[in-house]
Amino acid sequence: MRRYVDFWVKGEDYESSLELLRSLKRLGFSDAVMELGGDLLERVEELRRVGEEIGIKVHRKLVIAPESRKDLLRALRSNRGKFEVITVLCKNLEVALVAARDSRVDSLVIPPKPRFRFDKGVAATIKNCVELPFSQYLSDKQAFLETSLQLVEILGRRTELIVSSAASTPLELRGPKELASLPWVLGYPQEKALNSVSKAPRRIIERNLLKLSKRYVVRGVVMLGEEDQEEISGDSL
Amino acid sequence: MARRIKKRYLAIVSEPRQPPSKMMEALLSSYEELFGKLGLASAGLKLIRGYQDKGLMIVRCTLESLPKVLLASASIRELNGNETAFRVLAVSGTIKSLMRKTSSLG
């Protein structure tokens, strides 16, 4: 059975975050990647524990919107070890080109109607996933669909697509199949569309959890200890 | 021999509860906004049953238009001036199995 991940949920305060987690569980998700605002970063362990009780695994997400390559690299250097997922909002081509190939970035978000062209240049270098936040679709459907169609056409074959809700209230959340309907309508086959809310984000989370664990040495090398006897999948390495 | 057109039935609930007739109107208008009149005509969208007390409706569409109907229902944000979200509870090929799936969800 598929396990679904909402790759971007905005937790603004503790109470509303709990409400979001309960709604996510009801909608059929098993994991939530949360951008935590306010004092929530300090209460993340508490949120994780309550999440486990509800039936949702909580992961931390950092969303950065750098103005230049230098800002991006600085933000990555200081934050990579603190968050499970890092997403870059690409405001310009310079940032998009770096974010597309830097292995510390997990996903990039191209805004609707960007003021730059993402073409073969970005496509040639892209290694990271492209994320489509559903809330951006809800706020400007035409511009979002226009950009998404181009993204699927140019980058879709080279990289994986992730669809997230980017919601901050329960009514902005959407179910996994409703989120997957977006790439499905844009031309992805059904299985691949469902992967954009299940396998693709899960692969990133598993890889990063391993990287953040104490047993990770370098890429491809993991220490096997007494506490970790479970099998490590080849994909995570 | 003419090919039979495959259909799918969807159980859709609104949050907060809304009358099924209003929900259907919103779904049709959202579908038309996204895919146009021709798309709407070929989707074969029809309200099969409505449960006013649960804010639930069962609609039918063609198999080819299923992803479009899902997207159209997910696109709805407002109904009767209230912030609303449509949730697709289940999708099935027959009403009987749809009812079974829906009742198992409680």
Interface residues (C-beta under 8 A of the other chain):
Chain A: L27 F134 Y137 L138 K141 P170 L171 E172 L173 R174 G175 K177 E178 L179 S181 L182 W184 V185 Q190 A193
Chain B: E15 E33 L34 P67 K68 L70 L71 S73 A74 S75 R77 E83 T84 A85 R87 V88 V91
